Amino acid sequence: MVIYVVDTSVVIERVVSKLVEKKEIEGRILIPRAVVSELENQANKGLEIGMMGLEELQNLQNLKKDGKIEIEFVGERPTSYQMKYAKPGGEIDALIRELAYNEDAVLITADRVQAESAKAFGMKVKFFEFKKPIKKLEIEKLFDDKTMSVHLKGDCIVVMKKGLPGNWKLVKGKEKYDNEKIKEMAKDIVEKTNMDKDSFVEISRRGSTIVQYKNYRIVITKPPVSDGWEITAVKPLKKLNLDEYKLPEAISERVKTKARGIIIAGETGSGKSTFAMAIAEDYLKQGRIVKTVESPRDLDLPDDITQYSKNFTSSEELHDILFLTRPDNLIFDEIRDTPDFKLYIDLRLAGSDCVGVMHSASPIDAIQRFIGRLDSGMIPSVLDTILFVEKGNVEKVYSLSIMVKVPSGMTESDLARPVVEVKNFEDGKLEYEIYSFGDSTVVIPVSKEKKATNKLAEKEIEREFSKYVDRINVEIVDSNRVKVFVPSGSVSRIIGKQGKNIEKIEKKLGVRIDVNELEGKEKIDYEVYEKGKYIIFNVNSEGNVDFYVDGEFLFSGIVSKKGEVKVSKKSDLGKNVLKALDKKKNVEVFSG
């Protein structure tokens, strides 16, 4: 009787039961306990392959009951050390080979390294090489030439997005699948992915699996990550070349030859990745070495472009690979977390030409995501072009540069500082400025610089002076000068000896500051109530009164002839007053 020993690879792929049913193997099958331990370990981590392997063992038990095969579990359970180094050290494979060698058995494996190692020991090996699956995935049947994505969830109607990026509609199908059916489809997807040499499992976690099956990106989620089994499959409908986007000549020329640090920004489904593919292929046609960093690898690109996955290596290893292989252009799809930003920044500062893909609601948001991750003065060295994609088209292009100047809205020359200018590339109009203001890096829209700067100045000044006093009133005189009112006993302490302290504050904040006493400001008793659309403060005073919340200035009001100050509930001020009253904060009123 022929004796066979199976390893984990053929059990996971359900090869053994198929061979028995086809009568390609007969006799006695030995199943190492090391295989069972490895499958249990994978299943406990929530990996699909673990459950698939355990189900295959159950299939073999049923074949044994039918008298088609003899099976026996043999060997010892592996130690924790052997389990830990099952993959990197080949410890489990070594246990299985040793068992097959001692039993003079035929080793059945789908692992080429295992097969070659066994042959080196002179063992009999039956190597099973996967054939490309002939049958389509069931989920493929739900796609037509207008379907962008298919969304399945247990006990819910199938829904599909039909159309093009930025111009699609949600269409409900007729089918409804229960959780068991979706679970079965998920297993079929993983199994066929492992059999197809052009497909791969990108990520396999306890509650989710992401695969790239041919040109389908498929995301599988299950409890506890999701509240039921769910499959989402996405397929690119149309590939465009760069010329088909009909970009203005100046923008096209900048993208093709001049820009070195590009960010393609846009919302989900706007067509960012499709545009990135067009740029990558254009670089390739220009005779450049192009590589990509992706997670997952789902860009549909020619074989001449090497696609690296972040999921199978570390940022440090990718860093080394990219610096040593020296691509002319790198496509980074997409930049999500801090390690991604760090890698992109390092590559740019080292002189690599990079195109990054990033989710953002507006083009300026994409720039703001870099603030805090590098000095503001270095931003133009990393980013020189922002391409904002919406509904499949490039809707806006920003260029970035830096110069030393007085920020817009300020006039005095000694307030000059390094300012990053963000301009609309098409008309050259300055739209935003980025610069340091106090301890913060700020992004100011130039068209609204006066209002934005005043608001920012008040906030920064109040925060700075709160180190010295509990109550402060800030009055913006113009873009370069403010008046600060503080309790009389604090004026000399704030100004400091020979004015050194106030000079230090002025230099830090970048504005001239006149320090004044809160003269004649006496605390006033009041009653407050709501009437119709207003909050009414009944005060025993005349003229102007100042309102403070927990020691911070809120607003000044004019007392009516009836001794009242009215605040509209619907205004922002009214909402702040109501919030303060509801939370029982200390609201104080002082004479003006």
Helices and strands as residue ranges (DSSP letters): E 3-6, H 8-12, H 15-21, E 28-32, H 33-44, H 48-65, E 70-74, H 80-84, H 91-102, E 106-109, H 112-120, E 124-127, G 138-142, E 147-153, E 156-164, E 167-177, H 179-195, E 200-204, E 208-213, E 216-221, E 230-234, G 242-245, H 249-253, I 254-258, E 261-266, H 272-285, E 290-294, E 306-309, G 310-312, H 315-325, E 329-333, H 338-349, E 353-359, H 363-368, G 376-378, H 379-382, E 385-390, E 393-405, G 413-415, E 417-424, E 430-437, E 440-445, G 446-448, H 449-465, E 473-478, E 481-486, G 488-490, H 491-495, G 497-499, H 500-509, E 512-517, E 523-524, E 526-531, E 534-539, E 544-549, E 552-558, E 564-568, H 572-582, E 587-591
